[in-house]
Amino acid sequence: MKLTILGCYAATPRTITNPTSQVLEIKNRLFLIDCGEGTQVQLRKNKIKFSKINHIFISHLHGDHLYGLIGTVSTFSLLGRTTDLHIYGPKGVKEIITLQLKLSNSWTTYQLFFHELESNESEVIFEDNKVIVKTIPLKHRIYTNGFLFQEKPGERKLNIEAVQQYDIHTAYYQKIKNGGDITLDDGTVIENEKLSFDPIPAMSYAFCSDTVYNEAIIPIIENVDVLYHESTFLESEAPLAEKTLHSTAKEAATIALKANAKKLVLGHYSTRYEGIEPFKNEAETIFPNVLLGNDGVTFDF
Amino acid sequence: MKLTILGCYAATPRTITNPTSQVLEIKNRLFLIDCGEGTQVQLRKNKIKFSKINHIFISHLHGDHLYGLIGTVSTFSLLGRTTDLHIYGPKGVKEIITLQLKLSNSWTTYQLFFHELESNESEVIFEDNKVIVKTIPLKHRIYTNGFLFQEKPGERKLNIEAVQQYDIHTAYYQKIKNGGDITLDDGTVIENEKLSFDPIPAMSYAFCSDTVYNEAIIPIIENVDVLYHESTFLESEAPLAEKTLHSTAKEAATIALKANAKKLVLGHYSTRYEGIEPFKNEAETIFPNVLLGNDGVTFDF
């Protein structure tokens, strides 16, 4: 699992920082999460292949998470894309995109599918044979979802030595990989765990931005491998965080701790701060495993 | 008169080039012309004061001229702007902007005035005591206007030696500056040109993008000081220019020649070309005074 931060600063794009957008590579799938202005250029800078992106997830309709979407959708067309593109986001995202396509008289060269979200409960919005994506309802000034990306557990690994020792026919290998016990010709039952190893652990990633401190998300993201949680402010600006329905670095760390996350990635920093190191320092007073998100940074998990 | 090119490449933004946007400074007014994605960052890079922009002109609703507008409008709000902002553009621009503001529940901190254009005839869309702006109807795949910015002629300059020689009272100075003749006490009429010098010549700038080769614009832009005319293609791609309703560098130069423009600025280059010098070379076979527009370049006229 690999996370590339295209942008992780709040509010307006600047010459040196970009609004929210990131690419999650999970089980060879590339998911684009949020799409602030300049995302398509950030994709180019980070050498992400446009053609590998088939699913875009939009957390909410504030500009710093959205205003690069129409340009990305249009550029995909200009490049002659023919593969379907799926966009998941709050109700309204379809109208915003289609209105602009209509008025520019430039329809996409590919099929565009909108999956508009309205529920306030966590729901499965994407599922294939390897990955499942669920919403994480967040509390912000407008309707907002985070997204939980989970790998499905893979097959068990065949213990080839053991299998050969019991002289099991290859026809039964898939059954073993699927976790089944094997009954030998003499009626002996060999338990699966004697014939196979555990699969590679399934990874999970939770993207939570933008949100006020909200413990209601903990059951949804519990035991997540990597939690990206917004930290727009430091604790010194806690009243402002509460007022604007954002979080502090300390609050992000508290959610990571209570949710038993393995790692915490910080981001969505207010541009009022000169440097971002203090976010890490503050979070580490609560939670040990903190990574500083930053534009152009890739994390391999 | 000063022109700063923020972006002058066609279609999609890339790491090294930007879609169309430019700032014209004329008589101390700052006009933003077109607003492709990334314009607000280009404004920052070129140290243009956001607060000095009160009028934005949008030629047409293709993304490479428009998709940076909503971000610019939003950032003005985030910076706490209170001054009115006027946006001139094709019918539909208001719906695009207000829909996104509505769905993000983020109204502007300032008054936003839309001046939607529908006419196929040249019309005055802005006028104050120093500058007048007219549309230049262009032929493109969707409804498109260029814009002609004209300084109003200033007052005549007092010829102070002559005025003193005729012993003319200061009360008559403004009349002289306004071009009036003076009658002395003995009934002699002194013609204005003996008492004053011509004013500084009024400058004009015509922005023509995007458009196919179209001689119908010549009467509108005749004798213009500076003509910016799109040259998406070179003559080698003339059939493609015609098909997509764009122009070649040679065609841009032909319009400049026939309109008796003093200078021609080229731009809106297709990103298919490696360098832009060939555009200048091609245009110069037709018209002598060619300037290559390029991102981040400022011309003082």
Interface residues (C-beta under 8 A of the other chain):
Chain A: A11 T12 P13 R14 T15 E37 G38 Q40 V41 R44 K45 L61 H62 G63 L66 Y67 G68 I70 G71 S74 T75 L78 L79 P90 G92 E95 I96 L99 Q100 L103 S104 N105 S106 R141 I142
Chain B: A11 T12 P13 R14 T15 E37 G38 Q40 V41 R44 K45 L61 H62 G63 L66 Y67 G68 I70 G71 S74 T75 L78 L79 P90 G92 E95 I96 L99 Q100 L103 S104 N105 S106 R141 I142
